[in-house]
Amino acid sequence: VTKAVRRTVEVHVTRRGELDTDAAELTARSGGYLVKLSVGIGDRIKKGAILAQVEPAKADSELSGAWAEVRGARAALARAEAKLADAKVQLERGESMLAKQLLSKQEAQTLRSNVAVMRAEVDAARANVSKNQAQASLSHEQRRDTAVVAPFDGAVAERYVDEGTIVAPGAPLLRVVRGGPLRVKFRLPERDLALVKIGMEFSVTTQATGVVAFEGTITRIGAEVSRSDRTVPIEGLLSVEHAALKPGMYSDVRLKLDTLHGAVVVPSGAIVDKMRADHSRERGVFVVREGVAIYRHVTVRGAAGDDTAVEGVTEGALVVSLGQSSLTEGASVRVTQPQDKAAKKAAAK
């Protein structure tokens, strides 16, 4: 037996998690001969850096031709605008002469029609400029698509092809992961949800790093409890980036949920589970009183190592911590006290 004691208990939980970060599969948006692939696995990358290049000669030629068409359309627009300006001058002069009866109405109408025709030509020339500029922009996009650029600062996780390969549009070339502090994903039981809040601190250990712990804080709490295992997804962010930690690593996440002041504590091994008639689970302990085992239903408030804080047992109660699995309510028991150190030394002599 062990006496139930009253003390402050810090309730921690340890859950299995996984390290994670943003990742991107970089593909060839333009097909052709891969003339450059400048990075390999593990290489660090900077946002905007060109990592791979598909042969750009055809795209360069199409882009040059498109801009030549733009220049030609702009020149035609300039000529049309000059003709319109001249027609407007002729019309103003003709209107003045018509007022003085020096020009016939038919001749004045011809001048007006000429201005209208020139305006239509200007509008057509402007539309042609816009069309050619759109084509040039498309050619520029196609030229830009021959280069594969880094979407963020980070590192290369996978390299799928080598230089000299003929690649099709959409073919995967590289997988890259974002640099910086890693995210930690894990799940908590539904019963602990009320104790978890954004900003709570936790520590992480991994098999690769041994007992070294890395600190972080909770950043996200899931909006739904899983119907399959009654857990909630949690995300946290490590405080700083660590070279020893990699995305995809399994981790053990240790989280302090609560501090119970003045809690009644019993050994965790003393708690027994019982099934009620409705098949629900009940938890309790056996307390020894005057040589009789008495079952007490308890509510578990939290655990800290080998100790569990409970409600339903008074301080000082003798709780059965070994042999309780074979007890029943009201059974007669004999408590065997462990020898103290002095008695063990005397027995040894």
C-alpha positions in Angstrom: 0.0 0.0 0.0 1.0 3.6 -0.4 -0.4 6.6 1.4 -2.3 9.2 -0.7 -0.5 12.5 -0.3 -1.3 16.1 -1.1 1.1 18.1 -3.2 1.4 20.3 -6.3 1.5 18.4 -9.6 2.6 19.6 -12.9 0.6 17.7 -15.6 2.6 16.9 -18.7 1.7 14.9 -21.8 4.0 13.4 -24.4 2.6 12.8 -27.8 4.1 11.4 -31.0 4.4 14.1 -33.7 6.1 14.9 -37.0 8.3 17.8 -38.1 7.0 19.6 -41.2 7.5 22.7 -43.4 6.3 24.1 -46.7 7.4 22.1 -49.8 7.0 22.5 -53.5 7.4 20.2 -56.5 9.1 22.3 -59.2 8.1 21.3 -62.7 9.1 22.2 -66.3 6.4 24.6 -67.5 8.0 24.6 -70.9 9.1 21.4 -72.6 12.5 20.9 -74.4 16.2 20.3 -73.8 17.3 20.8 -70.2 20.4 22.9 -70.6 21.0 23.7 -66.9 20.2 22.1 -63.6 22.5 23.9 -61.1 21.5 22.3 -57.7 21.5 18.9 -56.1 20.0 17.4 -52.9 20.9 19.4 -49.8 21.9 22.5 -51.6 20.6 25.8 -50.1 18.5 28.0 -52.4 17.4 31.6 -52.5 14.0 32.9 -53.5 14.1 33.9 -57.2 17.3 32.1 -58.1 17.2 30.2 -61.4 17.6 26.5 -60.5 17.0 25.0 -64.0 16.8 26.2 -67.6 15.1 24.7 -70.6 16.6 25.6 -74.0 15.3 29.1 -74.6 16.3 29.7 -78.2 12.9 29.1 -79.7 11.2 31.3 -77.1 13.8 34.0 -77.6 13.1 34.0 -81.4 9.3 34.2 -80.9 9.7 37.0 -78.4 11.9 39.0 -80.8 9.4 38.5 -83.6 6.5 39.6 -81.3 8.3 42.8 -80.3 9.1 43.5 -84.0 5.3 43.3 -84.7 4.7 45.7 -81.8 7.1 48.2 -83.2 5.5 47.9 -86.7 2.0 48.4 -85.2 3.2 51.5 -83.3 4.6 53.0 -86.4 1.4 52.4 -88.3 -0.5 54.0 -85.4 1.7 57.1 -85.6 1.1 57.4 -89.4 -2.7 57.1 -88.9 -2.6 59.7 -86.1 -0.7 62.1 -88.4 -3.2 61.6 -91.2 -6.1 62.2 -88.8 -4.4 65.4 -87.5 -4.0 66.6 -91.1 -7.6 65.7 -92.0 -8.8 67.7 -88.9 -6.8 70.8 -90.1 -8.3 70.4 -93.6 -11.8 70.2 -92.1 -11.3 73.3 -89.9 -10.2 75.2 -93.0 -13.1 73.9 -95.1 -15.7 74.8 -92.4 -14.3 78.4 -92.4 -14.5 78.5 -96.2 -18.0 77.1 -96.2 -19.1 79.9 -93.8 -17.8 82.4 -96.3 -19.5 80.5 -99.2 -16.0 79.8 -100.7 -16.6 76.0 -100.5 -19.5 73.9 -101.5 -21.5 71.8 -99.0 -20.5 68.6 -100.9 -16.8 69.5 -100.6 -17.2 70.2 -96.9 -19.0 66.8 -96.4 -16.1 65.1 -98.1 -13.7 66.6 -95.6 -15.9 65.5 -92.7 -16.0 62.0 -94.1 -12.3 62.0 -94.5 -11.9 62.8 -90.8 -14.2 60.0 -89.8 -12.3 57.5 -92.0 -9.0 58.7 -90.4 -10.4 58.2 -86.9 -11.5 54.7 -87.8 -8.0 54.0 -89.1 -6.5 55.3 -85.8 -8.8 53.1 -83.8 -7.9 50.1 -85.9 -4.2 50.9 -85.5 -4.5 51.2 -81.7 -6.3 47.9 -81.6 -3.5 46.3 -83.6 -1.0 47.7 -81.2 -2.9 46.2 -78.3 -3.1 42.9 -80.0 0.6 42.7 -80.7 1.5 43.9 -77.2 -0.7 41.0 -75.8 1.1 38.6 -78.1 4.5 40.0 -77.0 3.5 39.6 -73.3 2.5 36.0 -74.0 5.8 35.4 -75.7 7.6 36.9 -72.7 5.7 34.6 -70.4 6.7 31.6 -72.5 10.3 32.8 -72.4 10.1 33.1 -68.7 8.6 29.6 -68.4 11.8 28.1 -69.7 13.4 29.0 -66.4 12.6 27.2 -63.1 13.1 29.6 -60.2 13.1 29.0 -56.4 9.7 30.0 -54.9 11.3 30.6 -51.4 14.5 30.4 -49.4 15.2 26.8 -48.4 16.9 23.7 -49.6 16.6 20.9 -52.2 15.0 17.7 -51.0 14.9 15.7 -54.2 16.4 16.0 -57.7 14.6 13.9 -60.3 16.5 14.6 -63.6 19.9 15.5 -64.9 21.1 18.1 -67.3 20.7 17.1 -71.0 17.3 15.4 -70.4 14.5 16.2 -72.8 11.6 17.2 -70.5 7.9 17.5 -71.2 5.8 20.4 -69.9 4.8 19.5 -66.3 7.6 17.1 -65.8 8.9 17.2 -62.2 12.4 18.4 -61.8 13.0 19.2 -58.1 11.4 19.1 -54.7 12.3 21.9 -52.5 11.5 22.7 -48.8 11.2 26.0 -47.1 14.0 27.1 -44.7 13.5 28.5 -41.2 12.0 27.1 -38.0 10.1 23.8 -38.6 6.4 23.2 -37.8 5.5 20.4 -35.4 2.2 18.4 -36.0 0.7 16.2 -33.4 -2.7 15.2 -32.0 -4.2 15.5 -28.5 -7.1 13.6 -26.9 -10.4 15.3 -26.8 -10.3 15.4 -23.0 -7.2 17.7 -23.0 -8.6 20.2 -25.5 -9.8 22.6 -22.8 -6.3 22.9 -21.4 -4.5 23.7 -24.7 -4.2 27.3 -25.9 -2.4 29.2 -28.6 1.0 30.3 -27.4 1.6 27.4 -25.0 5.2 26.2 -24.9 6.3 22.7 -25.6 9.6 20.8 -26.2 10.5 18.3 -28.9 13.0 15.4 -29.0 13.8 13.1 -31.9 15.6 9.8 -32.3 18.3 11.6 -34.4 19.1 14.2 -31.7 18.7 12.0 -28.6 17.9 13.8 -25.3 18.5 17.3 -26.7 15.2 19.2 -26.5 14.1 21.9 -28.8 11.5 24.6 -27.7 8.5 25.8 -29.5 5.0 27.3 -29.1 1.5 26.2 -30.2 0.3 28.2 -33.2 -2.9 26.3 -34.4 -5.6 24.1 -32.8 -7.8 22.0 -35.1 -11.5 23.0 -35.5 -12.8 19.4 -35.4 -12.4 16.3 -33.2 -11.7 13.2 -35.2 -14.6 10.7 -35.1 -12.3 7.8 -35.5 -9.9 8.3 -32.5 -11.4 11.4 -30.7 -8.3 13.5 -31.1 -7.6 17.0 -32.2 -4.8 18.1 -34.6 -2.4 20.6 -33.1 0.4 22.6 -34.9 3.3 24.3 -33.3 6.4 26.2 -34.5 9.9 25.7 -33.2 11.6 28.8 -31.9 14.6 28.8 -34.2 15.9 26.7 -37.1 18.1 23.8 -36.2 20.4 22.1 -38.8 20.0 18.7 -37.1 16.2 18.7 -37.6 14.7 17.8 -40.9 11.1 17.8 -42.2 9.5 14.4 -42.0 11.3 13.4 -38.8 9.2 11.8 -36.1 9.3 13.5 -32.8 8.1 13.3 -29.2 6.3 16.4 -28.1 6.2 17.1 -24.4 3.6 19.7 -23.3 2.7 21.1 -19.9 -1.1 21.1 -19.7 -1.7 22.3 -16.1 -0.5 22.9 -12.6 -2.6 21.3 -9.9 -2.0 22.9 -6.5 -2.8 20.8 -3.4 -3.9 17.8 -5.4 -4.3 14.3 -3.8 -1.8 12.0 -5.5 -1.7 8.2 -5.7 0.7 5.9 -7.7 -0.4 5.6 -11.3 -0.2 1.8 -11.0 -2.8 1.8 -8.2 -5.6 2.8 -10.6 -7.8 0.0 -11.8 -10.3 0.1 -14.7 -13.7 -1.4 -14.4 -16.5 -1.9 -17.0 -20.0 -0.8 -16.0 -23.1 -2.5 -17.0 -23.6 -0.1 -19.9 -20.0 -1.0 -21.1 -18.6 2.4 -20.2 -15.3 2.5 -18.4 -14.9 3.4 -14.7 -11.6 4.1 -12.9 -10.9 3.6 -9.2 -8.6 2.5 -6.5 -8.8 0.1 -3.6 -8.4 1.6 -0.1 -7.5 -0.5 2.9 -9.4 0.3 6.1 -9.3 -2.0 9.1 -8.1 -5.0 7.1 -10.8 -4.6 4.4 -10.4 -3.6 0.8 -12.8 -0.9 -0.2 -13.3 0.2 -3.8 -13.4 4.0 -4.4 -14.4 5.5 -7.8 -11.9 8.3 -8.7 -11.8 11.1 -11.3 -8.3 11.4 -12.8 -7.2 15.1 -12.9 -3.8 14.5 -14.5 -0.6 12.5 -14.3 3.0 13.4 -13.7 5.4 10.5 -14.2 4.4 7.6 -12.0 2.0 9.8 -10.0 -1.6 10.6 -10.8 -3.7 13.3 -9.2 -7.3 12.1 -8.4 -10.5 13.2 -6.9 -12.4 10.7 -4.7 -9.7 9.7 -2.2 -8.7 11.6 0.9 -5.2 12.5 1.9 -3.5 9.8 4.0 -5.7 6.9 2.7 -3.9 3.6 2.3 -4.1 2.9 -1.4 -3.3 -0.6 -2.7 -0.4 -0.2 -5.2 0.5 -3.8 -5.7 -1.9 -6.8 -5.8 -5.0 -4.7 -6.5 -5.8 -6.7 -9.7 -7.0 -9.7 -7.7 -9.1 -7.7 -5.1 -12.8 -7.4 -4.9 -15.0 -5.0 -2.8 -14.9 -6.0 0.9 -12.1 -8.6 0.6 -10.0 -9.2 3.7 -6.4 -8.1 3.2 -3.2 -8.2 5.1 -0.8 -5.4 4.5 2.9 -6.4 4.2 5.1 -3.5 5.0 8.5 -3.2 3.2 11.5 -3.5 5.4 13.4 -0.2 6.0 17.0 0.1 5.1 18.3 -0.6 8.7 16.3 -3.8 8.9 17.6 -4.9 5.5 21.2 -4.3 6.6 20.6 -6.3 9.8 19.1 -9.2 7.9 22.0 -9.2 5.5 24.5 -9.6 8.5 
